[in-house]
């Protein structure tokens, strides 16, 4: 199990880090839509398919991100955290997921061995981490906090809407909302007695 320090540490990518497996995707317009009550059902269908396809290789599958928070407007993209024994062992999971239509787009060995696969229809970001990964723990904590703290949920939604102007890659959008995300993380970590 990671330490509190490992869980609460914020990470910034170096400008030299290049995560793109097939080159950076073209810029896309970020569109925030109202919460869709179908998102949890869509996640359940996707998770069932992932578990059935990977069997014991899938140690855990979690719905994370904004679509996992009732009432929160979001991009119409389901974020899923997949836990495997070793994300570096891509042969154990990538070919099977590619058979389902997922494409390996991001490889970040410097950041908890994170891999991200994308599904085009329906849109999915499938984040792959190893067991007891601090970032996966952070994802669940953030999701659970927003589910029970409507003020921070609303603050996060406002930050997302404010981050849309400027265009660029989704990572640019993520960087523009990062100060509010970190503020919420710091508040939830203090509430959990972790900082």
VENDA-V323952 format. One record per residue. N is the residue number from 1. PHI is phi in whole degrees, -180 to 180 (none if undefined). OMEGA is omega in degrees with one decimal (none if undefined). Layout:
N&PHI&OMEGA + N&PHI&OMEGA
//
This chain:
1&none&179.4 + 2&-68&178.4 + 3&-77&174.9 + 4&-58&-179.7 + 5&-62&179.4 + 6&-68&-178.8 + 7&-73&-174.1 + 8&-86&-178.8 + 9&-71&174.0 + 10&-87&-177.6 + 11&-121&174.3 + 12&-118&175.6 + 13&-73&171.5 + 14&-74&176.4 + 15&-61&178.9 + 16&-85&-178.9 + 17&-73&177.2 + 18&-121&-175.5 + 19&-84&-167.2 + 20&-78&-179.7 + 21&-72&-177.1 + 22&-119&-175.9 + 23&85&-178.4 + 24&-66&177.7 + 25&-71&176.4 + 26&-65&176.4 + 27&-57&177.0 + 28&-132&178.5 + 29&-75&176.6 + 30&-83&179.3 + 31&-122&176.1 + 32&-97&-179.7 + 33&-118&177.1 + 34&-61&177.9 + 35&-53&-178.9 + 36&-116&-178.4 + 37&-63&177.4 + 38&-81&-177.2 + 39&-56&178.0 + 40&-62&177.8 + 41&-67&177.6 + 42&-62&177.3 + 43&-58&-177.7 + 44&-59&178.4 + 45&-64&179.3 + 46&-64&-178.6 + 47&-63&178.3 + 48&-61&179.0 + 49&-64&178.9 + 50&-63&-179.7 + 51&-64&179.6 + 52&-62&-177.6 + 53&-74&-174.2 + 54&-92&-179.4 + 55&58&-176.4 + 56&-67&177.9 + 57&-65&178.1 + 58&-83&-179.4 + 59&-76&179.0 + 60&-159&175.9 + 61&-137&-174.9 + 62&-130&171.5 + 63&-83&-179.7 + 64&-129&179.2 + 65&79&-171.6 + 66&-65&-179.3 + 67&-69&178.0 + 68&-93&-176.8 + 69&-117&-178.8 + 70&-57&176.5 + 71&88&-176.8 + 72&-95&174.0 + 73&-65&-173.3 + 74&-162&165.2 + 75&-67&-179.1 + 76&-82&-178.4 + 77&-135&178.7 + 78&-84&174.3 + 79&-98&-179.4 + 80&-129&171.0 + 81&-98&175.8 + 82&-110&176.4 + 83&-101&174.9 + 84&-126&-177.3 + 85&-62&-178.5 + 86&-151&-179.3 + 87&-59&179.7 + 88&-68&-179.4 + 89&-85&-173.2 + 90&-63&179.7 + 91&-62&-178.5 + 92&-78&-176.0 + 93&-139&-174.8 + 94&-64&-178.9 + 95&-58&179.7 + 96&-65&179.0 + 97&-72&175.6 + 98&-61&177.6 + 99&-61&177.4 + 100&-85&-179.8 + 101&107&177.7 + 102&-72&178.9 + 103&-125&177.1 + 104&-70&-176.0 + 105&-115&-175.8 + 106&-131&174.3 + 107&-133&-177.3 + 108&-127&-179.0 + 109&-62&-179.2 + 110&-77&-176.7 + 111&-122&177.0 + 112&59&-178.9 + 113&59&-178.3 + 114&-61&168.8 + 115&-125&174.5 + 116&-132&174.1 + 117&-114&-179.8 + 118&-115&171.4 + 119&-113&-175.0 + 120&-80&-175.0 + 121&-148&-3.4 + 122&-71&-177.9 + 123&-68&180.0 + 124&-141&165.1 + 125&-110&-178.6 + 126&-104&-177.5 + 127&-92&-177.4 + 128&-111&178.4 + 129&-134&174.7 + 130&-90&-179.4 + 131&-61&176.7 + 132&55&179.4 + 133&-74&179.6 + 134&-56&-177.0 + 135&-69&177.2 + 136&-64&176.1 + 137&-63&177.9 + 138&-59&-179.5 + 139&-57&-178.6 + 140&-67&179.4 + 141&-63&-179.9 + 142&-64&177.9 + 143&-58&-176.6 + 144&-66&177.8 + 145&-65&-179.2 + 146&-64&178.2 + 147&-65&-174.4 + 148&-114&-179.5 + 149&-131&-175.0 + 150&-60&178.4 + 151&-64&178.7 + 152&-72&174.7 + 153&-60&179.6 + 154&-67&178.0 + 155&-61&179.5 + 156&-66&178.7 + 157&-62&177.4 + 158&-61&179.1 + 159&-65&178.4 + 160&-65&-179.7 + 161&-65&179.1 + 162&-70&-177.2 + 163&-85&-176.3 + 164&-66&-179.3 + 165&-59&-178.7 + 166&121&175.8 + 167&61&-179.0 + 168&86&179.3 + 169&-76&175.5 + 170&-58&178.4 + 171&-64&175.3 + 172&-66&175.8 + 173&-58&178.9 + 174&-60&-179.6 + 175&-65&-178.6 + 176&-70&179.3 + 177&-95&-174.8 + 178&-56&179.9 + 179&-58&179.4 + 180&-70&177.8 + 181&-59&-179.2 + 182&-66&177.1 + 183&-62&179.2 + 184&-67&176.8 + 185&-57&-177.8 + 186&-60&179.3 + 187&-67&-177.8 + 188&-72&176.6 + 189&-66&177.3 + 190&-63&179.7 + 191&-63&178.8 + 192&-87&179.7 + 193&71&-175.9 + 194&-102&178.2 + 195&-148&none
//
